Amino acid sequence: MRIGEAVTNDDGRCDAPILEGDALTVGEYELLFHAGDYLDREGVAGPKPRFLDRIPLRFGVANADEHYHVPLLLAPYSFSTYRGS
């Protein structure tokens, strides 16, 4: 079930939280990053089709009262993520 959608700004960040308040509950979530579209917009060279096009990132929220910042660090052939502050 889709519960939200956001487009990152020129700095690669969302301008506002995707979920906040009562909308964020304990459970499992998935973010789907359209990495290929982003790399194309940024003019990053790479093969077609892209090695990384769409990146699903599944994570769990154990405490909905806490802040969850989920950055994606992206390169044409790799990515990493972590729970940010």
All heavy atoms as an XYZ file, in Angstrom:
664
protein
N       0.844     -1.179      0.000
C       0.000      0.000      0.000
C       0.894      1.250      0.000
O       1.759      1.401      0.850
C      -0.881     -0.020      1.257
C      -1.605      1.272      1.471
S      -2.737      1.324      2.880
C      -1.706      0.888      4.231
N       0.682      2.105     -0.942
C       1.431      3.362     -1.005
C       0.822      4.351     -0.019
O      -0.386      4.567     -0.008
C       1.375      3.936     -2.409
C       2.124      5.260     -2.511
C       2.065      5.823     -3.887
N       3.023      5.095     -4.698
C       3.278      5.371     -5.964
N       2.629      6.326     -6.569
N       4.160      4.685     -6.639
N       1.700      4.962      0.790
C       1.191      5.911      1.783
C       1.744      7.316      1.589
O       1.346      8.233      2.288
C       1.468      5.430      3.217
C       2.957      5.205      3.442
C       0.673      4.187      3.525
C       3.314      4.827      4.855
N       2.637      7.480      0.645
C       3.177      8.812      0.403
C       4.123      8.810     -0.773
O       4.508      7.757     -1.281
N       4.470     10.005     -1.197
C       5.397     10.176     -2.308
C       6.095     11.509     -2.123
O       5.483     12.475     -1.660
C       4.628     10.157     -3.628
C       5.504     10.217     -4.845
C       4.698     10.032     -6.123
O       3.826      9.145     -6.169
O       4.957     10.799     -7.069
N       7.369     11.538     -2.459
C       8.122     12.781     -2.339
C       9.167     12.840     -3.445
O       9.603     11.807     -3.949
C       8.808     12.861     -0.983
N       9.534     14.041     -3.810
C      10.601     14.281     -4.771
C      11.669     15.089     -4.049
O      11.350     16.065     -3.361
C      10.086     15.037     -6.017
C      11.226     15.363     -6.956
C       9.009     14.231     -6.721
N      12.906     14.680     -4.199
C      13.980     15.393     -3.512
C      14.269     16.730     -4.189
O      14.038     16.908     -5.378
C      15.266     14.546     -3.477
O      15.643     14.193     -4.803
C      15.062     13.285     -2.659
N      14.798     17.637     -3.399
C      15.155     18.961     -3.908
C      16.550     18.919     -4.552
O      17.134     17.843     -4.706
C      15.069     20.003     -2.789
C      15.990     19.696     -1.631
O      17.040     19.057     -1.778
N      15.616     20.144     -0.446
N      17.095     20.060     -4.918
C      18.398     20.123     -5.584
C      19.533     19.613     -4.702
O      20.595     19.253     -5.196
C      18.708     21.557     -6.028
C      17.822     22.007     -7.174
O      17.241     21.130     -7.856
O      17.710     23.229     -7.386
N      19.301     19.571     -3.392
C      20.298     19.063     -2.452
C      20.128     17.557     -2.220
O      20.856     16.960     -1.444
C      20.173     19.830     -1.131
C      21.362     19.629     -0.220
O      22.480     19.441     -0.717
O      21.162     19.653      1.009
N      19.139     16.944     -2.891
C      18.901     15.519     -2.737
C      18.119     15.154     -1.495
O      18.105     13.999     -1.081
N      17.455     16.127     -0.885
C      16.688     15.892      0.342
C      15.211     16.206      0.115
O      14.870     17.011     -0.739
C      17.196     16.784      1.474
C      18.641     16.553      1.830
C      19.111     17.613      2.825
N      20.503     17.463      3.135
C      20.975     16.812      4.190
N      20.130     16.274      5.050
N      22.261     16.699      4.405
N      14.372     15.601      0.921
C      12.948     15.953      0.906
C      12.777     17.251      1.674
O      13.424     17.469      2.692
C      12.123     14.849      1.560
S      12.167     13.293      0.665
N      11.913     18.108      1.200
C      11.684     19.393      1.860
C      10.912     19.260      3.163
O      10.958     20.156      4.009
C      10.949     20.350      0.923
C      11.829     20.805     -0.231
O      13.045     20.964     -0.030
O      11.290     21.009     -1.334
N      10.187     18.155      3.328
C       9.392     17.930      4.539
C       9.406     16.436      4.837
O       9.668     15.623      3.950
C       7.959     18.411      4.323
N       9.116     16.050      6.075
C       9.046     14.619      6.395
C       8.013     13.912      5.528
O       6.963     14.476      5.205
C       8.624     14.597      7.859
C       9.033     15.935      8.392
C       8.876     16.896      7.247
N       8.311     12.675      5.172
C       7.355     11.882      4.398
C       6.199     11.458      5.297
O       5.046     11.502      4.896
C       8.046     10.665      3.755
C       9.105     11.142      2.750
C       7.035      9.759      3.076
C       9.988     10.051      2.205
N       6.522     11.050      6.518
C       5.518     10.714      7.527
C       5.908     11.371      8.833
O       7.087     11.383      9.195
C       5.444      9.199      7.754
C       4.895      8.340      6.644
C       4.978      6.871      7.041
C       3.456      8.707      6.320
N       4.929     11.863      9.549
C       5.207     12.437     10.862
C       3.953     12.375     11.707
O       2.860     12.131     11.210
C       5.722     13.874     10.747
C       4.766     14.845     10.098
C       5.381     16.231      9.939
O       6.271     16.588     10.706
O       4.932     16.949      9.042
N       4.130     12.570     12.996
C       2.993     12.541     13.916
C       2.342     11.168     13.942
O       3.014     10.142     13.904
N       1.018     11.155     13.987
C       0.270      9.899     14.073
C       0.381      9.046     12.814
O       0.051      7.860     12.837
C      -1.213     10.184     14.353
C      -1.437     10.743     15.750
O      -0.542     10.558     16.612
O      -2.492     11.368     15.978
N       0.842      9.620     11.703
C       0.982      8.857     10.464
C       2.130      7.862     10.535
O       2.125      6.848      9.828
C       1.194      9.807      9.282
N       3.131      8.127     11.398
C       4.255      7.206     11.565
C       3.925      6.250     12.700
O       3.740      6.676     13.846
C       5.545      7.962     11.870
C       6.783      7.092     12.067
C       7.134      6.354     10.775
C       7.959      7.929     12.533
N       3.803      4.977     12.386
C       3.465      3.966     13.382
C       4.527      2.873     13.382
O       5.311      2.748     12.438
C       2.088      3.341     13.090
O       2.137      2.717     11.805
C       0.989      4.384     13.118
N       4.547      2.073     14.441
C       5.447      0.930     14.521
C       5.113     -0.016     13.376
O       3.942     -0.273     13.085
C       5.295      0.217     15.886
C       6.040     -1.099     15.899
C       5.768      1.131     17.014
N       6.141     -0.504     12.687
C       5.900     -1.437     11.592
C       7.043     -1.443     10.605
O       8.099     -0.859     10.838
N       6.807     -2.121      9.510
C       7.791     -2.219      8.435
C       7.397     -1.278      7.311
O       6.219     -1.161      6.961
C       7.873     -3.652      7.935
C       8.381     -4.608      8.995
C       8.421     -6.047      8.516
O       7.975     -6.333      7.387
O       8.881     -6.894      9.294
N       8.417     -0.645      6.740
C       8.214      0.332      5.672
C       9.154      0.035      4.522
O      10.158     -0.647      4.694
C       8.480      1.752      6.183
C       7.460      2.235      7.177
C       7.581      1.949      8.529
C       6.362      2.975      6.760
C       6.636      2.387      9.450
C       5.419      3.418      7.660
C       5.563      3.121      9.000
O       4.622      3.554      9.892
N       8.815      0.565      3.356
C       9.699      0.475      2.207
C       9.743      1.831      1.518
O       8.694      2.425      1.239
C       9.215     -0.584      1.214
C      10.107     -0.664     -0.023
C       9.667     -1.735     -0.999
O       9.894     -2.918     -0.696
O       9.088     -1.378     -2.048
N      10.944      2.304      1.268
C      11.161      3.478      0.423
C      11.641      2.967     -0.924
O      12.511      2.092     -0.978
C      12.211      4.400      1.028
C      11.853      5.073      2.344
C      13.081      5.786      2.911
C      10.721      6.060      2.140
N      11.095      3.488     -1.992
C      11.531      3.111     -3.335
C      12.197      4.327     -3.959
O      11.529      5.320     -4.277
C      10.352      2.637     -4.184
C      10.696      2.223     -5.611
C      11.689      1.068     -5.618
C       9.425      1.851     -6.363
N      13.503      4.255     -4.096
C      14.272      5.351     -4.675
C      14.396      5.142     -6.182
O      14.839      4.082     -6.627
C      15.677      5.399     -4.057
C      15.695      5.782     -2.610
C      15.619      4.817     -1.614
C      15.806      7.109     -2.237
C      15.652      5.168     -0.274
C      15.837      7.475     -0.892
C      15.757      6.503      0.089
N      14.022      6.131     -6.960
C      14.163      6.090     -8.415
C      15.547      6.635     -8.763
O      15.692      7.755     -9.273
C      13.040      6.880     -9.077
C      11.705      6.234     -8.915
N      11.089      5.550     -9.930
C      10.890      6.129     -7.833
C       9.940      5.072     -9.500
N       9.799      5.411     -8.223
N      16.548      5.832     -8.477
C      17.944      6.246     -8.586
C      18.354      6.547    -10.021
O      19.087      7.502    -10.274
C      18.850      5.168     -7.996
N      17.899      5.733    -10.965
C      18.256      5.970    -12.364
C      17.760      7.312    -12.858
O      18.493      8.054    -13.526
N      16.530      7.657    -12.517
C      15.976      8.965    -12.908
C      16.805     10.092    -12.306
O      17.094     11.090    -12.969
C      14.527      9.100    -12.453
C      13.585      8.151    -13.159
O      13.974      7.582    -14.208
O      12.459      7.968    -12.659
N      17.169      9.933    -11.031
C      17.977     10.953    -10.351
C      19.341     11.103    -11.028
O      19.778     12.221    -11.323
C      18.139     10.596     -8.880
C      19.073     11.526     -8.149
C      18.633     12.765     -7.711
C      20.400     11.174     -7.920
C      19.497     13.640     -7.062
C      21.260     12.037     -7.265
C      20.806     13.267     -6.843
O      21.662     14.124     -6.197
N      20.015      9.981    -11.294
C      21.332     10.045    -11.935
C      21.230     10.663    -13.327
O      22.103     11.447    -13.731
C      21.956      8.651    -11.997
C      22.337      8.044    -10.646
C      22.694      6.570    -10.808
C      23.469      8.812     -9.992
N      20.173     10.350    -14.063
C      19.966     10.954    -15.384
C      19.801     12.473    -15.268
O      20.407     13.233    -16.025
C      18.744     10.358    -16.076
C      18.961      8.935    -16.560
O      20.125      8.483    -16.644
O      17.943      8.257    -16.847
N      18.974     12.919    -14.330
C      18.753     14.365    -14.145
C      20.039     15.088    -13.769
O      20.251     16.229    -14.153
C      17.704     14.619    -13.060
C      16.289     14.487    -13.508
C      15.305     15.082    -12.506
N      15.571     14.769    -11.121
C      15.117     13.688    -10.468
N      14.376     12.809    -11.099
N      15.405     13.510     -9.196
N      20.888     14.403    -12.994
C      22.147     15.008    -12.560
C      23.241     14.912    -13.625
O      24.344     15.422    -13.425
C      22.627     14.345    -11.264
C      21.716     14.614    -10.084
C      21.644     16.091     -9.750
O      22.705     16.721     -9.563
O      20.514     16.629     -9.681
N      22.956     14.270    -14.749
C      23.930     14.151    -15.828
C      25.057     13.173    -15.531
O      26.151     13.295    -16.105
N      24.808     12.200    -14.671
C      25.828     11.206    -14.326
C      25.857     10.142    -15.404
O      24.843      9.500    -15.693
C      25.532     10.574    -12.942
C      26.538      9.488    -12.627
C      25.514     11.652    -11.867
N      27.022      9.959    -16.015
C      27.174      8.980    -17.086
C      27.015      7.569    -16.532
O      27.323      7.303    -15.371
C      28.535      9.130    -17.746
N      26.543      6.680    -17.366
C      26.402      5.286    -16.970
C      25.775      4.490    -18.088
O      25.277      5.049    -19.063
N      25.798      3.178    -17.959
C      25.245      2.319    -19.011
C      23.724      2.420    -19.054
O      23.089      2.820    -18.088
C      25.685      0.923    -18.575
C      25.742      1.010    -17.083
C      26.246      2.401    -16.800
N      23.174      2.051    -20.186
C      21.721      1.968    -20.334
C      21.388      0.532    -20.699
O      21.937      0.029    -21.675
C      21.196      2.917    -21.413
C      21.525      4.362    -21.164
C      20.800      4.907    -19.981
C      21.147      6.388    -19.875
N      20.825      7.022    -18.699
N      20.598     -0.197    -19.994
C      19.946      0.258    -18.778
C      20.946      0.440    -17.637
O      22.015     -0.171    -17.630
C      18.948     -0.851    -18.455
C      19.531     -2.063    -19.068
C      20.273     -1.601    -20.280
N      20.570      1.280    -16.707
C      21.426      1.559    -15.554
C      21.602      0.314    -14.699
O      20.689     -0.493    -14.569
C      20.807      2.662    -14.701
C      20.895      4.008    -15.371
C      21.424      5.011    -14.388
N      21.556      6.313    -15.001
C      22.720      6.936    -15.094
N      23.809      6.375    -14.641
N      22.790      8.124    -15.634
N      22.791      0.184    -14.112
C      23.047     -0.905    -13.172
C      22.106     -0.787    -11.983
O      21.542     -1.777    -11.522
C      24.517     -0.861    -12.728
C      24.881     -1.945    -11.761
C      24.970     -3.264    -12.185
C      25.128     -1.655    -10.443
C      25.299     -4.271    -11.296
C      25.460     -2.652     -9.544
C      25.549     -3.964     -9.969
N      21.949      0.414    -11.446
C      20.987      0.696    -10.382
C      19.922      1.631    -10.935
O      20.223      2.744    -11.337
C      21.677      1.372     -9.187
C      22.722      0.537     -8.462
C      23.459      1.390     -7.434
C      22.079     -0.665     -7.805
N      18.701      1.153    -10.984
C      17.617      1.985    -11.485
C      16.666      2.340    -10.352
O      16.581      3.488     -9.944
C      16.878      1.271    -12.606
C      15.812      2.136    -13.246
O      15.960      3.382    -13.232
O      14.828      1.584    -13.762
N      15.969      1.361     -9.832
C      15.091      1.581     -8.682
C      15.638      0.778     -7.511
O      15.934     -0.408     -7.654
C      13.665      1.166     -9.004
C      13.040      2.097    -10.021
C      11.549      1.861    -10.162
N      11.005      2.804    -11.088
C      10.722      2.524    -12.355
N      10.927      1.311    -12.826
N      10.239      3.447    -13.148
N      15.752      1.430     -6.366
C      16.321      0.799     -5.182
C      15.261      0.737     -4.093
O      14.881      1.767     -3.534
C      17.546      1.587     -4.676
C      18.612      1.656     -5.768
C      18.086      0.964     -3.394
C      19.763      2.585     -5.441
N      14.750     -0.468     -3.780
C      13.817     -0.592     -2.662
C      14.612     -0.708     -1.360
O      15.582     -1.457     -1.271
C      13.063     -1.888     -2.968
C      14.020     -2.693     -3.786
C      14.900     -1.707     -4.519
N      14.216      0.032     -0.369
C      14.886      0.010      0.926
C      13.843     -0.297      1.994
O      12.943      0.509      2.250
C      15.557      1.357      1.186
C      16.264      1.513      2.510
C      17.345      0.463      2.676
C      16.863      2.896      2.613
N      13.937     -1.470      2.583
C      12.982     -1.903      3.607
C      13.614     -1.726      4.980
O      14.755     -2.114      5.198
C      12.595     -3.352      3.380
C      11.844     -3.523      2.084
C      11.356     -4.942      1.897
N      10.645     -5.022      0.642
C      10.920     -5.908     -0.300
N      11.854     -6.810     -0.111
N      10.240     -5.906     -1.427
N      12.832     -1.171      5.896
C      13.329     -0.937      7.249
C      12.168     -0.997      8.226
O      11.005     -0.901      7.835
C      14.055      0.416      7.337
C      13.170      1.601      7.073
C      12.610      2.312      8.115
C      12.897      1.991      5.774
C      11.781      3.398      7.870
C      12.069      3.075      5.513
C      11.513      3.788      6.567
N      12.503     -1.156      9.495
C      11.482     -1.240     10.522
C      11.509     -0.046     11.451
O      12.572      0.490     11.761
N      10.341      0.365     11.878
C      10.191      1.417     12.882
C       9.743      0.727     14.166
O       8.649      0.176     14.237
C       9.156      2.475     12.433
C       8.809      3.419     13.571
C       9.678      3.240     11.233
N      10.628      0.721     15.163
C      10.333      0.064     16.438
C       9.711      1.025     17.448
O       8.991      0.602     18.342
C      11.606     -0.546     17.011
N      10.003      2.314     17.292
C       9.475      3.316     18.224
C       9.035      4.531     17.412
O       9.867      5.298     16.924
C      10.554      3.710     19.239
C      10.041      4.682     20.272
O       9.010      5.330     20.102
N      10.772      4.808     21.361
N       7.749      4.701     17.262
C       7.212      5.778     16.423
C       7.413      7.162     17.025
O       7.202      8.166     16.343
C       5.726      5.542     16.153
N       7.856      7.234     18.270
C       8.125      8.526     18.904
C       9.519      9.053     18.573
O       9.837     10.193     18.887
C       7.974      8.428     20.423
C       6.536      8.154     20.830
O       5.617      8.621     20.113
O       6.335      7.458     21.841
N      10.333      8.218     17.950
C      11.690      8.631     17.591
C      11.724      9.206     16.179
O      10.792      9.037     15.395
C      12.645      7.440     17.702
C      12.816      6.954     19.125
C      13.779      5.790     19.225
O      14.233      5.279     18.182
O      14.069      5.381     20.364
N      12.821      9.858     15.860
C      13.041     10.450     14.538
C      13.738      9.423     13.651
O      14.702      8.786     14.079
C      13.913     11.696     14.690
C      14.247     12.353     13.391
N      13.361     13.161     12.718
C      15.366     12.314     12.636
C      13.929     13.599     11.608
N      15.140     13.095     11.537
N      13.266      9.256     12.436
C      13.882      8.338     11.475
C      14.284      9.130     10.237
O      13.433      9.599      9.484
C      12.910      7.221     11.098
C      12.720      6.227     12.222
C      11.853      6.498     13.270
C      13.435      5.037     12.234
C      11.698      5.601     14.311
C      13.287      4.129     13.269
C      12.408      4.416     14.304
O      12.264      3.528     15.333
N      15.575      9.273     10.069
C      16.165      9.918      8.886
C      16.849      8.802      8.121
O      17.712      8.113      8.662
C      17.162     10.990      9.338
C      17.935     11.611      8.229
N      17.367     12.476      7.323
C      19.237     11.488      7.870
C      18.292     12.868      6.458
N      19.422     12.273      6.764
N      16.453      8.562      6.861
C      16.949      7.414      6.101
C      17.617      7.920      4.822
O      16.990      7.996      3.768
C      15.800      6.432      5.770
C      16.343      5.188      5.097
C      15.014      6.072      7.022
N      18.900      8.282      4.916
C      19.592      8.769      3.723
C      20.035      7.625      2.806
O      20.264      6.506      3.270
C      20.808      9.495      4.294
C      21.043      8.856      5.609
C      19.711      8.373      6.109
N      20.121      7.925      1.532
C      20.664      6.993      0.547
C      21.860      7.673     -0.090
O      21.716      8.740     -0.702
C      19.622      6.649     -0.523
C      20.081      5.629     -1.557
C      20.030      4.228     -0.967
C      19.228      5.706     -2.803
N      23.022      7.090      0.066
C      24.240      7.597     -0.569
C      24.411      6.813     -1.854
O      24.497      5.579     -1.836
C      25.440      7.419      0.359
C      25.240      7.997      1.764
C      26.436      7.681      2.638
C      24.986      9.484      1.703
N      24.479      7.512     -2.978
C      24.341      6.876     -4.279
C      25.512      7.187     -5.198
O      25.985      8.316     -5.271
C      23.037      7.370     -4.927
C      22.696      6.878     -6.317
C      22.482      5.367     -6.333
C      21.447      7.610     -6.821
N      25.959      6.154     -5.904
C      26.919      6.260     -7.001
C      26.375      5.380     -8.126
O      25.476      4.565     -7.892
C      28.299      5.799     -6.542
N      26.884      5.506     -9.339
C      26.313      4.730    -10.448
C      26.318      3.212    -10.237
O      25.466      2.512    -10.765
C      27.179      5.117    -11.643
C      27.669      6.486    -11.312
C      27.875      6.479     -9.821
N      27.269      2.696     -9.449
C      27.367      1.246     -9.271
C      27.266      0.803     -7.813
O      27.544     -0.349     -7.496
C      28.680      0.733     -9.864
C      28.745      0.921    -11.357
C      29.419      2.006    -11.911
C      28.116      0.029    -12.215
C      29.469      2.187    -13.281
C      28.155      0.202    -13.586
C      28.833      1.291    -14.109
O      28.874      1.473    -15.469
N      26.888      1.695     -6.916
C      26.793      1.306     -5.516
C      25.897      2.279     -4.761
O      25.634      3.391     -5.213
C      28.173      1.270     -4.858
O      28.708      2.576     -4.768
N      25.453      1.818     -3.592
C      24.717      2.694     -2.689
C      24.921      2.191     -1.269
O      25.279      1.027     -1.051
C      23.235      2.783     -3.032
C      22.454      1.511     -2.787
C      21.831      1.290     -1.572
C      22.346      0.542     -3.775
C      21.108      0.129     -1.349
C      21.640     -0.618     -3.557
C      21.016     -0.833     -2.348
N      24.682      3.067     -0.314
C      24.658      2.668      1.086
C      23.615      3.514      1.795
O      23.191      4.547      1.302
C      26.040      2.811      1.739
O      26.409      4.161      1.801
N      23.215      3.036      2.942
C      22.229      3.741      3.734
C      22.514      3.497      5.214
O      23.300      2.619      5.563
C      20.800      3.314      3.366
O      19.873      4.187      3.993
C      20.534      1.882      3.748
N      21.876      4.270      6.048
C      22.022      4.121      7.492
C      20.864      4.879      8.132
O      20.163      5.636      7.467
C      23.371      4.665      7.974
C      23.616      6.116      7.632
C      23.301      7.128      8.530
C      24.116      6.487      6.376
C      23.510      8.459      8.220
C      24.322      7.809      6.061
C      24.015      8.793      6.974
O      24.214     10.119      6.655
N      20.692      4.673      9.423
C      19.690      5.449     10.138
C      20.380      6.713     10.626
O      21.206      6.690     11.529
C      19.097      4.685     11.311
C      18.046      5.536     12.004
C      17.397      4.853     13.159
N      16.577      5.844     13.847
C      16.026      5.631     15.010
N      16.181      4.478     15.616
N      15.318      6.584     15.582
N      20.054      7.821     10.030
C      20.675      9.096     10.384
C      20.027      9.703     11.605
O      19.096      9.177     12.179
N      20.565     10.838     11.984
C      20.048     11.524     13.179
C      19.100     12.642     12.803
O      18.984     13.044     11.693
C      21.200     12.083     13.969
O      21.987     12.937     13.187
